[in-house]
C-alpha cells in the first residue's frame, strides 16, 4: 500500500474517532488497497465510519463512478455485519455468564467488550473471541475448572490442551477461559506479574458490565493486562492499528480513573517501560496528537512493522505451533534489543524451557 492510502486511512480513523474531517480525499487513491488494509489492520468499520462522516459533512461525494460506489457500498455493508456479530457475541457471553452464575461463579471480562466501550460505537470494534477469568468465593483455580465442567454439562466441548486457557464455543462465540492471564511459562518475572494480576482481580472491586451480569476487573488490572498483551504481541507476532487504538482510547476514556502512579511503578518493575513509551507515542500519532516528525527512530520502525503486517499462524498449539513461534522469535531480534530487558536468545530459551520442562505450570 502506498503512502496516499496509509495517510488517508489514518485520516479516516481520526475522523471516525475524533470528528476531524479537515482533510481532502486524494485524487489518486487505490480504494481496493485501502479497504483491504483497513480490514487487515482490524479497523475496517471504524475507518468506514470516518468516510461516512466525510459524506455527511459534505466534504466528499462520489463523482459518478458506479464501480467505485459499489466497492464503498460493500465496505459500508460491513457495518451491519459487525453490529450483528457484536450483538450475537454479547448475547452468547451473557448466556454463558448466567450458566456460570447459577454455579456461583463470577465471569470477569479480560479486554474484549470492555475495550470496545472505549470506542464511539462499541459494536464497530472488531472482536473475534471472548476472554474471561472466573472467580468463585474469592478463589480462581477451582472456578476455572468448575467453569469448564459447567460448559460440558451444557454439552459444549472444552479444549484444555493449552496450559494458559481452555477454549470452547457458546452459540458461535469462541471463548477463552483463562487459567492464567499471561503466558508466563518458563519466565519467572512474568510469573510474578501473573500473581499480581490475579491478586488485583480477586481483591476487586469488580464492576458489573451493563445489564449482562458479567464483570469488569479493576481498571489498574485492565491497564496492566492490556500493556503486557500488546508487549507480547509486538515481540511474537507484531502489532496492528487496532492494538494501538485499543490502548490509546482506553487511556483517553480512563485518564482520571486509573492510578497512573501505581501503573508507572509496575511498568518499570516488570520491564515494560521502553515498549510502553513507544506504544503510547504511536497511539498519539495514530490519533493525530503527535506529528510523525516527533517519532523516534524506534517508533518509526515500530510503525513500519505495523504496516508490514502481523506474523500470524493459524495455530500455535502443539509442537508445530511452538516451532512457528520460535521462527517468529528468531525474526524479532531487533524488537528484543529495542524494548526488552532480555535478549532474543534468552527469550527463545524461555520458550523452549517452558515447553520442555513446564508443560503444566502452576503459580
C-alpha positions in Angstrom: 0.0 0.0 0.0 1.3 3.4 -1.0 1.7 6.5 1.3 -1.6 8.0 -0.1 -3.6 5.1 1.2 -1.8 4.9 4.6 -2.2 8.6 5.3 -5.8 8.5 4.2 -6.6 5.5 6.4 -5.2 7.4 9.4 -7.2 10.4 8.5 -10.4 8.3 8.3 -9.7 6.8 11.7 -9.2 10.4 13.2 -12.5 11.5 11.5 -14.3 8.5 12.9 -12.9 8.7 16.5 -12.3 12.4 16.9 -14.6 14.0 14.3 -11.7 15.6 12.5 -12.8 15.9 8.8 -10.4 18.7 7.8 -8.6 16.7 5.0 -9.0 16.0 1.4 -9.6 12.8 -0.5 -6.5 12.1 -2.7 -7.2 12.3 -6.4 -5.3 9.1 -7.0 -6.4 6.6 -4.4 -6.4 2.8 -4.7 -9.7 2.0 -3.0 -9.2 -1.7 -3.2 -5.8 -1.4 -1.4 -7.3 1.0 1.2 -10.3 -1.3 2.0 -8.0 -4.4 2.2 -5.6 -2.6 4.5 -8.3 -1.3 6.8 -9.6 -4.9 7.1 -6.1 -6.3 7.7 -5.5 -3.7 10.4 -8.6 -4.7 12.3 -10.2 -1.3 11.8 -12.5 -1.8 8.7 -15.7 -0.4 10.1 -14.1 2.2 12.3 -12.5 3.6 9.1 -15.7 3.4 7.1 -17.4 5.4 9.8 -14.8 8.1 9.1 -15.7 8.0 5.4 -19.4 8.3 6.3 -18.6 11.4 8.3 -17.0 12.9 5.1 -20.2 12.2 3.2 -22.4 13.5 5.9 -20.5 16.7 6.3 -20.5 17.4 2.5 -16.7 17.1 2.4 -16.8 14.3 -0.1 -19.2 12.9 -2.8 -18.9 10.3 -5.5 -18.2 11.5 -9.0 -20.4 9.1 -11.0 -18.1 6.1 -10.8 -20.6 3.2 -10.4 -18.0 0.6 -9.7 -16.4 2.7 -7.1 -19.7 3.3 -5.4 -20.3 -0.4 -5.4 -17.0 -1.0 -3.6 -17.8 1.6 -1.0 -21.3 0.1 -0.5 -19.8 -3.3 0.2 -17.4 -1.6 2.7 -20.3 0.2 4.4 -22.1 -3.1 4.4 -19.6 -4.5 6.9 -21.1 -2.2 9.5 -24.3 -4.3 9.7 -22.1 -7.5 9.8 -20.1 -6.1 12.7 -23.1 -4.9 14.6 -24.8 -8.3 14.2 -21.7 -10.1 15.3 -21.3 -7.9 18.4 -24.9 -8.4 19.4 -24.6 -12.1 19.0 -21.3 -12.2 20.9 -22.7 -10.2 23.8 -25.9 -12.4 23.9 -23.8 -15.6 23.9 -21.5 -14.2 26.6 -24.5 -13.1 28.7 -26.0 -16.6 28.4 -22.7 -18.2 29.4 -22.4 -15.8 32.4 -25.8 -16.9 33.6 -24.9 -20.5 33.4 -21.8 -19.9 35.4 -23.6 -17.6 37.9 -26.0 -20.5 38.6 -22.9 -22.3 39.9 -21.9 -19.3 42.0 -19.2 -18.2 39.5 -18.5 -14.6 38.5 -17.4 -14.1 34.9 -14.8 -11.4 34.6 -14.1 -10.0 31.2 -10.5 -9.6 30.0 -10.3 -6.9 27.3 -12.8 -7.5 24.5 -16.1 -5.7 25.2 -14.5 -3.7 28.0 -12.2 -2.2 25.4 -15.0 -1.9 22.8 -16.8 0.5 25.2 -13.9 3.0 24.7 -14.8 3.4 21.1 -17.6 5.9 20.0 -19.6 2.9 18.7 -18.6 -0.2 20.6 -20.1 -2.7 18.1 -17.8 -1.3 15.3 -14.6 -2.6 17.0 -13.6 -5.9 15.6 -13.6 -8.8 18.1 -13.0 -12.4 17.2 -13.4 -14.1 20.6 -14.2 -13.6 24.3 -11.6 -13.8 27.1 -12.7 -14.4 30.6 -11.4 -15.1 34.1 -13.6 -16.9 36.5 -14.0 -16.3 40.3 -15.9 -18.2 42.9 -15.9 -17.2 46.6 -12.8 -15.1 46.1 -10.8 -18.0 44.5 -9.9 -18.7 40.9 -8.4 -22.1 40.2 -11.4 -24.1 41.3 -13.7 -21.7 39.5 -11.7 -22.1 36.3 -12.2 -25.9 36.2 -15.7 -25.7 37.5 -16.5 -23.4 34.7 -15.2 -25.9 32.2 -17.4 -28.5 33.8 -20.5 -26.3 33.6 -19.9 -25.9 29.9 -19.6 -29.7 29.5 -22.9 -30.1 31.4 -24.4 -28.0 28.6 -22.9 -30.4 26.1 -20.3 -27.9 25.0 -16.9 -29.5 24.1 -14.0 -28.0 26.1 -10.4 -28.0 24.8 -8.0 -28.0 27.8 -4.8 -28.6 25.7 -3.2 -25.2 26.2 -1.8 -24.5 29.6 -2.9 -20.8 29.8 -6.6 -21.2 28.9 -9.3 -23.6 27.8 -11.4 -22.9 24.7 -15.0 -23.7 23.8 -17.8 -22.2 21.7 -21.1 -20.9 23.1 -23.6 -20.0 20.4 -20.8 -19.4 17.8 -18.8 -17.3 20.2 -15.2 -18.6 20.7 -14.4 -18.3 24.4 -11.0 -18.4 26.1 -11.5 -19.3 29.7 -8.2 -18.2 31.3 -6.5 -20.3 33.9 -3.7 -17.7 33.7 -3.8 -14.1 32.3 -0.4 -14.0 30.7 2.0 -16.6 29.0 4.4 -16.9 32.0 5.6 -20.5 31.4 9.4 -20.5 31.9 9.5 -16.8 32.7 9.9 -16.0 36.4 9.3 -12.3 36.0 6.0 -12.9 34.2 5.0 -15.4 36.8 5.3 -12.6 39.4 3.2 -10.4 37.0 0.6 -13.1 36.8 0.4 -13.3 40.6 -0.1 -9.5 40.7 -2.9 -9.5 38.1 -4.7 -12.4 39.8 -4.4 -10.7 43.2 -5.8 -7.4 41.8 -8.8 -9.2 40.2 -9.6 -11.3 43.2 -9.4 -8.4 45.6 -11.5 -6.2 43.3 -13.7 -4.4 43.3 -15.4 -5.9 40.2 -17.8 -3.8 38.2 -21.0 -5.2 36.6 -20.8 -4.6 32.9 -24.2 -3.1 31.8 -27.1 -5.5 32.3 -25.2 -8.6 31.2 -24.3 -10.0 34.7 -20.7 -10.1 33.5 -18.0 -8.3 35.4 -15.1 -5.9 34.6 -11.8 -6.1 36.5 -10.3 -3.2 38.4 -9.1 -0.6 35.9 -5.5 -0.8 37.0 -5.5 -4.6 36.3 -7.0 -3.9 32.9 -4.4 -1.3 32.1 -1.6 -3.6 33.0 -3.1 -6.6 31.2 -3.5 -4.6 28.0 0.1 -3.3 28.2 1.5 -6.8 28.7 -0.8 -8.2 26.0 0.4 -5.6 23.5 4.1 -6.1 24.5 3.8 -9.9 24.0 2.0 -9.3 20.7 4.7 -7.0 19.5 7.6 -9.4 20.3 5.9 -12.6 19.0 3.5 -11.6 16.2 3.5 -7.8 15.8 1.0 -5.0 16.3 -1.7 -3.7 14.1 -3.7 -0.4 14.2 -6.4 -2.0 16.4 -3.9 -2.9 19.1 -2.7 0.7 19.1 -6.1 2.2 19.1 -7.3 -0.1 21.9 -4.7 1.4 24.2 -5.0 5.0 23.0 -8.8 5.0 23.5 -8.6 3.1 26.8 -6.1 5.7 28.1 -8.3 8.6 27.0 -11.5 7.2 28.5 -10.0 6.3 31.8 -7.4 9.1 32.1 -8.7 10.2 35.5 -9.8 6.9 36.9 -6.6 4.7 36.8 -3.9 5.1 39.4 -1.3 6.0 36.9 1.4 6.4 39.6 1.0 2.7 40.6 0.7 1.8 36.9 4.1 3.5 36.1 5.7 1.7 39.1 4.6 -1.7 37.7 5.6 -0.8 34.2 9.1 -0.2 35.4 9.1 -3.2 37.8 8.2 -5.7 35.1 10.4 -4.2 32.3 7.7 -2.7 30.0 9.0 0.9 30.1 10.7 1.2 26.7 7.9 -0.6 25.0 5.2 1.4 26.8 6.7 4.8 25.9 6.8 3.9 22.2 3.4 2.3 22.3 1.9 5.4 23.9 3.5 7.7 21.4 2.3 5.6 18.5 -1.3 5.9 19.9 -0.9 9.7 19.9 0.5 9.6 16.4 -2.4 7.5 15.1 -4.9 9.8 16.7 -3.1 12.8 15.2 -2.0 14.2 18.5 1.7 13.7 17.7 3.4 14.6 14.4 5.4 12.0 12.5 8.5 14.2 12.8 8.5 13.8 16.6 8.6 10.0 16.5 11.9 8.4 17.4 13.8 6.0 15.2 12.4 3.1 17.2 8.8 4.4 17.0 9.2 4.9 13.2 10.5 1.3 12.9 7.6 0.0 15.0 5.1 1.9 12.8 6.8 0.4 9.7 6.3 -3.0 11.2 2.6 -2.2 11.8 2.2 -1.5 8.0 4.2 -4.7 7.2 1.5 -6.8 8.9 1.3 -9.4 11.6 3.4 -12.6 11.6 0.4 -14.8 12.5 -0.2 -18.5 12.2 -3.4 -20.5 12.0 -2.5 -22.3 15.2 0.3 -22.1 17.8 -0.8 -25.3 19.6 1.4 -28.4 19.9 5.0 -28.9 18.7 4.5 -27.5 15.2 2.9 -24.4 16.7 5.8 -23.9 19.1 8.2 -24.2 16.2 6.4 -21.4 14.4 6.6 -19.2 17.5 10.4 -20.0 17.6 10.6 -18.8 14.0 8.8 -15.5 15.0 11.3 -15.0 17.8 14.3 -15.6 15.6 12.9 -12.8 13.3 12.3 -10.5 16.2 15.9 -9.8 17.3 15.6 -6.1 16.7 12.5 -5.9 18.9 14.1 -7.6 21.8 17.1 -5.3 21.5 14.8 -2.2 21.3 12.2 -2.8 24.1 13.1 -5.9 26.2 15.3 -6.4 29.2 16.3 -9.8 27.9 17.9 -10.8 24.6 16.3 -12.7 21.8 18.4 -15.7 22.7 17.1 -15.7 26.3 13.6 -15.1 25.0 14.0 -18.2 22.8 15.4 -20.2 25.7 12.4 -19.2 27.9 10.0 -20.6 25.2 12.0 -23.8 24.8 12.4 -24.3 28.5 8.8 -23.7 29.2 7.6 -26.1 26.6 10.0 -28.9 27.5 10.1 -28.6 31.3 7.0 -26.7 32.4 4.2 -28.1 30.3 1.6 -27.6 33.0 3.0 -24.8 35.2 1.4 -23.6 38.4 1.8 -20.4 40.3 
